[in-house]
């Protein structure tokens, strides 16, 4: 997050107009033309960089300004900070046609690295190859006292990624040899401090000592990125940079790139013990350059794993240990994929490492690359890695759900590793409650736009056995967030919580967390594995209501509708009639049992109503099969909560699918029961004085009820007189002055129009049956979806036919 001051500067940089930018460029040019480039020039270049980088659009700078930036960058006497800023501005403007940089006479490798970074940003493949050849020529030089090479290694790594075919096989081999030297044979003595030349400067004081480990012990093995000291030599800096680019370089120069015959021969031994013996018996220095680099990289990673077990004296070194541990495992993964002979030596090392890390919460992020390693190589090595997956999917989200970065990496790991799970996919599906904890933390403690990460993963977690429980969890995500937040608060003393903490004002929440009466519900909500038996969490909804206004809960609630859409898109691909019926009833049940976050219920109802109709369309017979439950739902007032969207969908589905044409089991008795229930509901919701238990009814519900009653009457024509009488009363009621206190003029007009159209339609029962209950030939394709043949148009046409003024029917 940016500070208010930083936000203000960014806003100013984004809003600057072309005329203002032109004036500012003139000032920059004046400053760069001075002989003494002082603090004013440095400050102006910082502001210019902010302006050109604050937007995603390219800013146009005056040609004079661009030329001066290039001149300053190429000047050997220019201070380093100014050159860095000039290069940064020119990179932000790339690609540009006004660049005229030349490096022919540049000897300073730091300056050459900056020039190369600008040229690479142009994206020209020919230029990339030219940069690669020039940098490689410098890197191949072996003068011990020559120019520093550490500024060029990042450039070489970038060249290899932009244009992999730049380097020839002999050049790749030469660079492999240099990387071996830098990785394995860097000095183990600290660098010499630059003396200021004072009176007390003595040769004894400047004598370098040996490098040390992170715990302060003198290093007894070769130098690595985790070795410490007061000052570092040039080859030690190259050691650090070589490791930073090692994984990318191995991928470039591996089996997909140049390969030696020895590598091809060895690949035939994959999965055999002979490969281990062969690798052990071959002298390292006799190996081809590529094979030797892999061997030294393997030794380097093993040394890092050993160093990561030391207790660091400084926090910065401790953080570096964790980062290097992750990178070392990733490099080992690449090595084992390229050369299976490393696999058996690596497996024993990583098994011991996993055992150690399981008891160290500080290093938990390193468990993810270890798990990915076992996913990639476990089957080839005939090693059962179920224990690794079990720990990862059960303990990690449960214990570290509050870490946003870990939650993001965990979800991303699951998403990226989907092709590797194979037969272990069942473990992933059974652990989906824990994944939802990570998702809840991901959404509540992090940014909602990253919901897309979980949307990709969600379909894989679903099958017929987990769909129902997953839907419950999705609807309870805000409640889960509140419970997780409360769980975190309970671990803090009251004096440690801020004054605005909700739990201080409502201590009942924390007391309920420890109350044996509610512990079972909390344990179910916070469970690590699928239980198969969803619990009713309404008591928890009431207990946790004070936390509903928390920002984390509200943020998580905003993402639930998107996740619900992803859930139903996946479920409808495999749901049979039984599962569709189960989910449809669950939608109705949960529509009245949601955690009351402001605005949450309305957004969820919008999704549930649409998905209920989708399930009915997928399996129309569920209306007949679940007639008892639908009658109970219609008979309750719960469907009128919010905008009545769910009730409207249920009423429409009854009118559409309660028909013999959809299910032969449909009987006249069922139609009559639904008619009576809907008629009673319509009578109840159209009372002019809304009660507390029955709030004001939206006009959409009223028109849907009238239309469905008419549809049912057209299928059981004994009901036509009853519905005609009711529709006449509805038309009269909508036109009365008393209705204005309940409905707006527009809503009352819509109700009156629909009642009139339906009345006119019922005057011709055969036409009504054709319009309201079309046969299968008419239903497919559904002509009423066309705006020119829609049901309202048919109703209006019939209305005109039966108007008394037309004289076609007797009055």
Secondary structure, DSSP 8 states (H G I E B T S, - for coil): ---HHHHHHHHHHHH--HHHHHHHHHHHHHHHTSSS--HHHHHHHHHHHHHHHSSSS-----HHHHHHHHHHHH-TTS-HHHHHHHHHHHHHT-S-TT-----TT---HHHHHHHHHHHHTT--HHHHHHHHHHHHHHHT---TTS---TTTHHHHHHHHHH-GGGS-HHHHHHHHHHHHHHHHS--SB---------TT--TTTT---B-B-TTS-B--S---TT-B-SS--HHHHHHHHHHHTHHHHHHHHSTTS---HHHHHHHTTTT-HHHHHHHHHS-GGGS-HHHHHHHHHHHHHHHHHHHTTS--SSHHHHHHHHHHHHHHHHHHHHHHHH-GGGHHHHHHHHHHHHHHHHT-GGGTTHHHHHHHHHHHHTTTTT---HHHHHHIIIIIHHHHTT-HHHHHHHHHHHHHTHHHHGGGHHHHHHTHHHHHHHHHHHHHSS-GGGHHHHHHHHHHH--TTTHHHHHHHHHTHHHHHHHHHHHHHHTS-GGGS-TT-HHHH-THHHHHHH-HHHHHHHHHHT-SS--SS----HHHHHHTGGGTTSHHHHHHHHHHHHHHHHHHHHHTTT--HHHHHHHHHHHHHHTT-----TTHHHHHHHHHHHHHHHHHHH-TTHHHHTHHHHHHHHHSSGGGSTT-HHHHHHHHHHHHH-STTT-TT--HHHHHHHHHHHHHHHHHHT-SS--SSS----HHHHHHHHHHHHHHHHHSGGGHHHHHHHHHHHHHHHHSGGGGGTS-HHHHHHHHHHHHHHHHHHTSHHHHHHHHS--HHHHTTTGGGSGGG-HHHHHHHHHHHT-GGGTSS--
